[in-house]
Amino acid sequence: MAKRKISIEDGRAALAAVRAGSTARSDLATTVRYLLEELAERAPGNSVEVRVPPYGATQCVAGPRHTRGTPPNVIETDAQTWIGLACGDLDWETAIAEALVIASGSRAALHGLLPLVRSHPAGAETMEA
């Protein structure tokens, strides 16, 4: 398992700030990286690369490993779409249908892995199990 670079406390604080409307680059970057790290922790592996330029990328999902060049299974999206998917505000099928996500490769899907976080009426965020 990869070591986290964003502490859980810093990640949750940045996520809360973004969910409250912050558009600060540092909040967006920390939130994106935190959620990418969370995905990699929950779905360890190297068969899918998830990219959220310019903030970060991670490899996840067990399966065939690539070692050189462009990976065969790539998912790419922008920061707001990634945060929406990870928080359950946007579902995978809608993101694909609306061309908010570019997914190439037979394993390039995150079905069953998202959302990572759920919002509750009181504004609190909880991590999905």
C-alpha positions as CSV (number, residue, x, y, z in Angstrom):
1,M,0.0,0.0,0.0
2,A,1.3,3.4,-0.9
3,K,2.0,5.9,1.9
4,R,-0.3,8.8,2.0
5,K,1.2,12.2,1.2
6,I,-1.9,14.1,2.3
7,S,-2.9,13.5,5.9
8,I,-6.5,12.5,6.5
9,E,-7.0,15.6,8.6
10,D,-5.6,17.9,5.9
11,G,-7.6,16.1,3.2
12,R,-10.9,16.3,5.1
13,A,-10.3,20.0,5.9
14,A,-9.6,20.8,2.2
15,L,-12.7,18.7,1.2
16,A,-14.9,20.6,3.6
17,A,-13.6,23.9,2.3
18,V,-14.2,22.9,-1.3
19,R,-17.7,21.6,-0.5
20,A,-18.4,24.9,1.2
21,G,-17.5,26.8,-2.0
22,S,-13.8,27.4,-1.9
23,T,-12.1,27.6,-5.3
24,A,-8.6,28.2,-3.9
25,R,-6.1,26.2,-6.0
26,S,-4.5,24.8,-2.8
27,D,-7.9,23.5,-1.5
28,L,-8.7,21.9,-4.9
29,A,-5.3,20.4,-5.2
30,T,-5.3,18.9,-1.7
31,T,-8.9,17.6,-2.1
32,V,-8.1,16.0,-5.5
33,R,-4.9,14.3,-4.2
34,Y,-6.6,13.2,-0.9
35,L,-9.5,11.6,-2.8
36,L,-7.0,9.9,-5.3
37,E,-5.1,8.5,-2.4
38,E,-8.3,7.3,-0.8
39,L,-9.2,5.5,-4.1
40,A,-5.8,3.9,-4.3
41,E,-6.0,2.7,-0.7
42,R,-9.4,1.1,-1.2
43,A,-8.7,-0.4,-4.6
44,P,-4.9,-1.2,-4.6
45,G,-3.3,-2.2,-7.8
46,N,-1.8,-0.9,-11.0
47,S,-4.3,-1.8,-13.8
48,V,-6.1,1.5,-14.1
49,E,-4.6,5.0,-14.0
50,V,-6.9,7.8,-12.8
51,R,-5.7,11.3,-13.9
52,V,-7.0,14.6,-12.7
53,P,-4.8,17.2,-14.4
54,P,-3.1,19.3,-13.3
55,Y,-3.5,18.1,-9.7
56,G,-2.6,14.4,-9.6
57,A,-2.9,10.9,-10.8
58,T,-2.9,7.5,-9.2
59,Q,-2.8,3.8,-10.2
60,C,-5.4,1.6,-8.7
61,V,-7.5,-1.6,-9.2
62,A,-6.0,-5.0,-9.1
63,G,-5.2,-6.7,-12.4
64,P,-2.5,-6.7,-15.1
65,R,0.3,-4.3,-14.3
66,H,1.9,-2.0,-16.9
67,T,5.5,-0.9,-16.6
68,R,6.2,1.4,-19.5
69,G,4.5,3.9,-21.6
70,T,0.8,4.9,-21.5
71,P,-1.2,2.4,-19.4
72,P,-3.9,0.4,-21.2
73,N,-6.7,1.6,-18.9
74,V,-6.9,5.4,-18.3
75,I,-9.5,7.5,-16.7
76,E,-9.2,11.3,-17.0
77,T,-11.4,14.1,-15.7
78,D,-11.2,17.6,-14.3
79,A,-11.1,18.4,-10.6
80,Q,-14.8,19.4,-10.1
81,T,-16.0,16.2,-11.9
82,W,-13.6,14.0,-9.8
83,I,-14.8,15.6,-6.6
84,G,-18.4,15.2,-7.7
85,L,-17.8,11.5,-8.5
86,A,-15.9,10.8,-5.3
87,C,-18.5,12.6,-3.1
88,G,-21.5,11.0,-4.8
89,D,-22.9,14.2,-6.3
90,L,-22.4,12.8,-9.8
91,D,-22.7,9.1,-10.8
92,W,-20.4,7.3,-13.2
93,E,-22.9,6.7,-16.0
94,T,-23.9,10.4,-16.1
95,A,-20.3,11.5,-16.2
96,I,-19.6,9.2,-19.1
97,A,-22.8,10.1,-20.9
98,E,-22.0,13.9,-20.6
99,A,-18.4,13.4,-21.7
100,L,-17.1,14.7,-18.3
101,V,-14.9,11.6,-18.0
102,I,-12.6,10.2,-20.7
103,A,-12.2,6.4,-20.1
104,S,-10.1,4.2,-22.4
105,G,-9.4,0.5,-22.0
106,S,-11.5,-2.5,-21.1
107,R,-11.0,-2.0,-17.3
108,A,-11.3,1.8,-17.3
109,A,-14.3,2.1,-15.0
110,L,-14.8,2.8,-11.3
111,H,-18.2,1.0,-10.8
112,G,-18.6,-0.1,-7.3
113,L,-15.7,2.0,-6.0
114,L,-17.4,5.4,-5.9
115,P,-18.5,7.3,-4.0
116,L,-15.7,7.6,-1.5
117,V,-17.4,10.2,0.6
118,R,-21.1,10.8,1.4
119,S,-22.6,14.2,2.3
120,H,-25.2,14.3,5.1
121,P,-27.9,16.9,5.7
122,A,-26.0,18.5,8.5
123,G,-23.1,19.2,6.2
124,A,-20.8,16.5,7.7
125,E,-18.9,14.2,5.4
126,T,-18.4,10.6,6.1
127,M,-16.1,8.1,4.4
128,E,-17.8,5.2,2.7
129,A,-16.7,1.8,3.8
